[in-house]
């Protein structure tokens, strides 16, 4: 407890110092967050981002589910991206870590407590700012999977939903695991947001709530074709990202697993 209080005080001092240092230096730090993130993640192949609580230990069923799903994705050649911390982030990195041919990516954030890099990350980066970290969590991912979590996970879930709803990303699917945990939230979305006209009926369909991990993996693979088509229509078929998707798809097809 004493260590946690001391850590919070140290973090608060750092925060106050950051404010007093002036906006110009903050801009440089923000730029550094983005430049290093783009540089380190820009050449990734097909990747999936998995979000979830930092406060779940390995004995919890959610931890086991996250590790299993991540291992299933890694076995199919997908890199896995997480926030790099403990709990369900660790579980997802741990599942991907079992497969040598993929990256287990952890994008950490400097916090006064909880957030320490887990040991199953093969490619990591620590960010100063939440907003730059969130950009990197979604920018190079072809699907988002949301496991149960707290304020941070919900923030990331609705950020991703907003990007999909406003078509800032195209063809990317969002899957939510934990039907018992999230059904009350889905009920709120249907009976409040939709009923009062805050969202359209089609917006509800942007969320795929399922505990069937095999179904989620299959749907992620189906969405690959949609995303490649969208990139082609936008004239982006000569980009490095498109080429990585195309190479992955062709390899899967030649193995007899790409016809989805």
Secondary structure, 3 states (H helix, E strand, C coil): CHHHHHHHHHHHHHHHHHHHCCHHHHHHHHHHHHHHHHHHHCCCCCEEEEECCCCCCCCCHHHHHHHHHHHHHHHCCCEEEECCCCCHHHHHHHHHHCCCCCCEEEEEECCCCCCCCCCCCCEEEEECCHHHHHHHHHHCCCEEEECCCCHHHHHHHHHHHHHHHCCCCCCCEEEECCHHHHHHHHHHHHHHHHCCCCCCHHHHCCEEECCCHHHHHHHHHHHHHHHHHHHHHCCCCCCHHHHHHHHHHHHHHHCCCCCC
